[in-house]
Amino acid sequence: MAEELLYASTIAAMTTLASARRDWEEGRRRLAEAARDDARADALYRQREAVLEELRRRVGGVYTLAELVEVYAGAERWVLEVVEAQAPSRGWSQTAALAGDAAFHAYSLGARDYAP
């Protein structure tokens, strides 16, 4: 019974990590696509940088992907707050989540256990 619970817990964690990584990769791709519009690029990259700065503060320099997923689980609210405070632009509330996912993608590359 204990082995079954451990297995189920491991599968759930892997699913969550896989789902988060898909979200982050999609955010990276969509931000790059949206940034092709020169008029939007600067604002989008400022938003992403603001979220990256907050991730450095919240997560630190040594972390695992699982730890990053934990922070991601509660990020929706604080990403909006950070972008509004540090990188607002016209329509910022509509692009904050995109910038947030792209920032998590960039930050995930530095995880101790990152593997493509």
Contacts in CASP RR format, 6 or more apart in sequence:
PFRMAT RR
TARGET T0000
AUTHOR 0000-0000-0000
METHOD contacts of the structure
MODEL  1
MAEELLYASTIAAMTTLASARRDWEEGRRRLAEAARDDARADALYRQREA
VLEELRRRVGGVYTLAELVEVYAGAERWVLEVVEAQAPSRGWSQTAALAG
DAAFHAYSLGARDYAP
13 66 0 8 1.000
16 69 0 8 1.000
16 73 0 8 1.000
17 65 0 8 1.000
17 66 0 8 1.000
17 69 0 8 1.000
20 68 0 8 1.000
20 69 0 8 1.000
20 72 0 8 1.000
20 104 0 8 1.000
21 65 0 8 1.000
21 108 0 8 1.000
23 72 0 8 1.000
23 101 0 8 1.000
23 104 0 8 1.000
24 72 0 8 1.000
24 101 0 8 1.000
24 102 0 8 1.000
24 104 0 8 1.000
24 105 0 8 1.000
24 108 0 8 1.000
25 105 0 8 1.000
26 101 0 8 1.000
27 98 0 8 1.000
27 100 0 8 1.000
27 101 0 8 1.000
27 102 0 8 1.000
27 105 0 8 1.000
28 101 0 8 1.000
28 102 0 8 1.000
28 105 0 8 1.000
28 106 0 8 1.000
30 98 0 8 1.000
30 101 0 8 1.000
30 102 0 8 1.000
31 44 0 8 1.000
31 48 0 8 1.000
31 98 0 8 1.000
31 99 0 8 1.000
31 101 0 8 1.000
31 102 0 8 1.000
32 102 0 8 1.000
34 40 0 8 1.000
34 41 0 8 1.000
34 44 0 8 1.000
34 95 0 8 1.000
34 98 0 8 1.000
35 41 0 8 1.000
35 44 0 8 1.000
35 45 0 8 1.000
40 95 0 8 1.000
43 87 0 8 1.000
43 89 0 8 1.000
43 90 0 8 1.000
43 92 0 8 1.000
43 95 0 8 1.000
44 95 0 8 1.000
44 98 0 8 1.000
44 99 0 8 1.000
46 86 0 8 1.000
46 87 0 8 1.000
46 89 0 8 1.000
47 83 0 8 1.000
47 87 0 8 1.000
47 89 0 8 1.000
47 92 0 8 1.000
47 95 0 8 1.000
47 96 0 8 1.000
47 99 0 8 1.000
47 100 0 8 1.000
48 99 0 8 1.000
48 100 0 8 1.000
48 102 0 8 1.000
48 103 0 8 1.000
48 106 0 8 1.000
49 87 0 8 1.000
49 103 0 8 1.000
50 82 0 8 1.000
50 83 0 8 1.000
50 85 0 8 1.000
50 86 0 8 1.000
50 87 0 8 1.000
50 99 0 8 1.000
51 79 0 8 1.000
51 82 0 8 1.000
51 83 0 8 1.000
51 99 0 8 1.000
51 100 0 8 1.000
51 103 0 8 1.000
51 104 0 8 1.000
52 103 0 8 1.000
52 106 0 8 1.000
52 107 0 8 1.000
53 82 0 8 1.000
53 86 0 8 1.000
54 78 0 8 1.000
54 79 0 8 1.000
54 82 0 8 1.000
55 68 0 8 1.000
55 71 0 8 1.000
55 103 0 8 1.000
55 104 0 8 1.000
55 107 0 8 1.000
56 107 0 8 1.000
58 71 0 8 1.000
59 67 0 8 1.000
59 68 0 8 1.000
59 71 0 8 1.000
59 107 0 8 1.000
62 112 0 8 1.000
63 110 0 8 1.000
63 111 0 8 1.000
63 112 0 8 1.000
64 111 0 8 1.000
64 112 0 8 1.000
64 113 0 8 1.000
65 108 0 8 1.000
65 111 0 8 1.000
65 113 0 8 1.000
65 114 0 8 1.000
66 113 0 8 1.000
67 111 0 8 1.000
68 104 0 8 1.000
68 107 0 8 1.000
68 108 0 8 1.000
68 111 0 8 1.000
72 104 0 8 1.000
75 100 0 8 1.000
75 104 0 8 1.000
76 97 0 8 1.000
79 96 0 8 1.000
79 97 0 8 1.000
79 99 0 8 1.000
79 100 0 8 1.000
80 93 0 8 1.000
80 96 0 8 1.000
80 97 0 8 1.000
83 92 0 8 1.000
83 93 0 8 1.000
83 96 0 8 1.000
83 99 0 8 1.000
83 100 0 8 1.000
84 92 0 8 1.000
84 93 0 8 1.000
84 96 0 8 1.000
87 99 0 8 1.000
108 114 0 8 1.000
END
